[in-house]
């Protein structure tokens, strides 16, 4: 049998396809939805980097297929739009992400990323799975999860995901609500637990300042920290104060107020300052005096130059520049002498994160913050809203609404 035909996703559920699927390392159940047996799907794609005009809705995109034993196929009901999607549309991180694609494919050849589907988090239903998935999820389960930036995204009807990044969605949330949480919450989890070291040092009782608490990552970080027993001070505009107070913030400061910087310092020194406002590492010196002395405190920014440096200088030179930039930033702040550091935070595709977040949501310790829901057909408008900034929660995409 010709190899391409052997790998074709356009199979029907019959004895021959069942035999082939078993030998390819995946299983399909008779209850697989008829939609999955279509050869084509709807997806928003870009064919080159640029502005919103590059987003094109295609009706002839090939439906993904199971490639390995740990793959899970999801029929998407809802997704969301994150700032990383808008940045990637303009080419941000393309050099680094293409290298990541080569590593994943175990290829020395350049991999063409286009046409590229964006979108990082999703909620939907399992329609197929590899044999290695076991009983983690079953055909028909409603699930949620997030995709690393180097993989094809989920602004489409179907997506293939590794089992480590898929979990049964919280019973307490709808599919639309579920789609608003994973990527932002996993980014916040990674920045606090891994970069911030809270996986080693118990967060209970620690004081944390969140700069820009009203966006997707900010609201998620606030709820995570309160669930862990930390004391949280956060900043936002006046109209977002009630939202952050409803999530349990100990103190919410309107950063447009003339005394905002004074109020931040009056609330005391902090173990961690999380920059969820995109101020960047250059803001580290400004807030250095707000960190606790001799306490291994950290200023963590989610806007690092890591991907940009690799884009501008290549992998090797860019990596060296990243090391130099982080070192120089720490020296300039003068906080290393106080055992404090400036660090860069990122989304990390960790199964521990999605599992804990699922548990916290089901326990009522985290809930979605949604600003607006857009129909799938209006996806470019959701990108426009992200570009405008000053979000009050997440922007969600309803796949089932025209």
N, C-alpha and C positions, 0 to 999 in steps of 0.2 A: 504493500500500500504506500502511495506517495506520502512523504513526511508531512507536507503542508495539509493534506487532507486528513491525515491522522490527528493533527492538532486542531482541526477546525472546531470552532465553537458553535457551529450551526447544526448541531446534532439534534435528533429527536429521542425521546425516551422509549427505546425498544431494546430488545435483547442484544443487538450488535453494539449500540452505543453504551449499554451497561457494561459489556465485556471490555470495550475499549477504555471506558472510564476507570475500571478497576486496574487495568494495566498501566494507566497513566498516573495512578496514585491519588485519584479522587473518587468520591462517591456521589451519586445523585439518587434522590428518592422519587418514587412515583408521584408524590404530591408536589413536585416542583411546579411552580406557576407557569402557565402557558406563556406569559410575557417573556420569561427567560429564554424560551425556545425561539424567540425572534432572532434574526440575524443582525438587525440594526437597532440603534437606540438614539434618543435625543441627547445631545450634550452641547454645552457652551465651550468653545475652543478658541485658542489664539494660534495663528499660524506664523506669527513673528512678534517680536517684542515692540511695545508701543503704548498708546493710550487706549481709552475705552472703545475707540472705533475698531480695535483689533478683535474685540469679543464678537464671535459669530455663533449663531445657533445652527447646529447641523442636525439633520434628521437621518443621516446615513453613517453614523459612527458605528464601528464594529462593537458588538457586545463583548466584554471581556470574558475570558475563560479561565478555569482553574489550571495553574501551571505547576503547582507543587503541593505536597501533602499537607502543608500548614495553611493553605489559602482558604479564605472564606469569601463567597460571593454574596453581595448585599444588593437587594433592590431598594433604592433610596426613596424614602418618603419626605425627608427634610434635610437641609444642610444649612450652613451659615456662611457668611463672608467675614474674613479676618483681614486686618491690615497687611499681613504677609501676602495675601492674594493680589492686592493692588500693587504692592511692590514688585512681586514676581512678574506681573503683567508687563512692567517696564524693563524687565531684564535683571532685576536685582538678584544677586546670588547665582547667576546662571553658570559661571565657571565652576564654582564649588559644587553646585547641585549636579552638574553634568559629570563631574568626577565621581560623585556619590553614585550616580546611575551606572557608571562604568564598573565601579567596585561591586555593586550589587549584581550586575550581570556577569561578573568575572571576565570582563572583556578589556583588551588593550586598545580596541578601536573606539573612535569617537561615536557616541550614541546621539542620534538626532532626537531632540526632545519634542519637536513639533510633529503634528498638531498637539498642543498641550491643553489638558483639562485642569483647571484650577479648582480650589475648594479643599478644605482640610478636615472639617468634621461633619459627621453624618448621623442619621438615625434611620433605620429601615428594617427590612425583613431578610432573613437568611434564605437564599434560594439554592445554594449549593455549597459543598465544603469538601476539603481534602480528607483523606483517611487519617492523617496525623492530627486532625482537629479533635477527634474523639467525642466526648460528651460535653466539652466546654460550651458549645452551642449546638443546637439542633435545627434541622430544616424547619422553617416557619417561625423561628424565634424572632421576636422584636429585639433589636440590638442597637448599640451606639458605639462610637469610637472616633478615632482621629488618624489621619495619614501624615507621615513625614513629608516635608516639602519637596523632596526629590522624586516622589512617586506621582503617577497620574492621579488627579484629584477626583472629587465627588460632585462637581456641578454637572451631573449626568444622571441617567436613569439607573445605571448599575455601576458598581465598583468592586474591584478585587482587593482584599485586605488580608494581611497576616493575622493569624488567630490571636497573637499577643496583644493586638490593638483593638480587638473586638470584645465586647462584654454585653451580656443581656442588659438591656436598658433598665433604669430604675422603674419599679412598678408604680411609683407615685407620680410619674411624669408622662405626658403625652409624647408622641413622636416629635411634634413641633418643638415642644419645650426641651426635649432631650438634645435636639440638634444644636441648641445654643450654648452648650456647656463644654464638651470634651477638649477642643484644642486650646481654648483660653485657660481652662482649669488645669490642664496638664502642663501648660507653659508656666502658670503660677506655681504649681506643685514643684516642678523641676527647679525653678529659680529659688524657691524657699528651702526645699528639702535637700537638694543636691548642691547648688551654688551657695546657698545660705547656710549649709551645714546643719539644718534642723533635723536631718536624719540621724545625726550623731549626738546633738545636744538638744534635749527636750525643749520644745517651744513654750511649754506652759510657764506663764509669768513673764516671758520676755516682752519687751516693748518694741513695736515695729511701726515705722512711718511709711505709709504708702503714698507716693506722689502720683496723683492722677487716679483716684479710686473709682471713678464712675464708668470706665470702659469695661470691656469684657474681661481682661486679665485683672484689672483692679478690683472689680466686684468679686471675682473668683478668689483672689488672694485674701481679700478681707474675710470672706466666709470661711476659707480654710483656716486662717489664723485664729479666728474666734472659736472654731470647732476644736482647735488644738489647745485652747486655753491661753492664748497670747493677748496682750493689751495692744490695741490698734488705734493709731492716730492717722487720719487720711485727709487728703486735700481734694477739692473739686470746685466747680462753680456753684453759686448760690442755689440754682434750680435743682441741683443733684443732691443737696444736703439731706432732704427727707429720705431719699432712696438709700443712701449709705447708713443713715441712722437706723433704718429698718433692718439692715443687715447686721446690726450690733456694734458698729464702730463706737469706740469709747470717746472719741472726739473727732468732729468733722470741721475742717477749716476751709473757708472760702478763700481760695488763693488769689482772687481778684481784690480782696480787702487790703487796704493800705497797711494794716498791721499783721498781715498773714505770716511773714517771716518771724516776727516777734512772737506770735502765738505758737508757731512750730517749736521754737526754742523754749518757751515757757512750759510747754508740756513735758519737758525733760529730755534727757539724752536717750538714744535708741540703740538697741542691739543690732537691728537691721533697718536700713532705709531701702525700700524697693521703688525704683524709678519705673512706674508703669505709664508715665506721661510722655515718654520718649525724649527726655531732656538730654540723655547721653552721658557718657563718662566724664565729659567736661564739666558737668554739674557737680561732680564729686567734691572739688575744693570748696564750693559754696556751702555744702552741707557737712563738711568734715568736722566742724565744731559741734554738730548735733549727735555725733556717734559717741558711745560710751568709751571711756579711756581704759586701756589695759583689760579689754574684755573680748578680744577677737571679734569686734563688730565689723559689719560690712555695709558698703554702699553698692547695691546691685542694680545695674541698668539693663533693661531689655532692648536698648538701642545701642548695640555694639558695632564697631567697624569691621568685624571679622569677615563677613561675606563680601563687603565692599572692597576691602583690601585685596582679597583673592581675585575679585573681578578686575581690579585695576592693575595688579602686579603679578598675577599668576599664582599657582598653588605654593611653590617653594618660597618665592620672594614675599608673597602675601602673608604666608605663615610667619616668616621672620619679622615682618612689619607688625603683625598682630602681637607678637611677643614683646617687641620694642614699645609699641603703643601702650600696652597694658602696664609695662614696667614704668614708663615715663609718667603715665597718669598717676600711678601710685606714689611716685616720688614727688610729683608736683603738689599733691594734696597734703603731703607732710604727715599723713595719718599712719604710715607704717611704723613710725616711732612710737605710736600709741597702740601697737598691735592690731590695728584695723587695716582693712584693705578695700580697694575698689574692684569689683568683679563684674563679669558679663554673664547675664542669664539667657537661657534659650529654652525652646521646646525640646524635650527629650522623649522619644517614643518608648516609654517604660510601662510595662503591664502592671507594675505595682501602683502606678499613679491612677490608671483608669479603674482599677479594682477599689482603691480607697475612696475615690471620688464617688463611685457608684454607691458604696456603703454609706457615705456621709449624706448623700441625697436621700436615700431611703430612710435614714434616721431623722430626716427633717433638719439637718444641720447645714445644708446647702440648697439653694433654690435658684431657678433661672432668672436672669435679668434680661428681658427682651425689650428693645426699643420699638422695633417694627418688623412685620412679616411681609415679604415681597413674594408675589407669584414667580414661578420659575421663568415665565416668559419675560418678566421685567428685571432679570438679573443685572443688566447694566446699570439700572437705577440704584440698585443696592451698592454697587461699586462706587457710584457717585456719592452716596451718603457716607461711605467709609472715608473717601477722600476729603469730605468736608470737615471731618474731625468732631471733637467734643461729643462723643457718643454717650448715651445713657443706657448701657447694656449692649446686647448683641443684635445684629441684623440677621434675620432668619429667612431662609428660602423654602417655600412650600412647593414641593414637586408636584403635588396633586391639584394645584390651583392654576388655572390658565390666566 
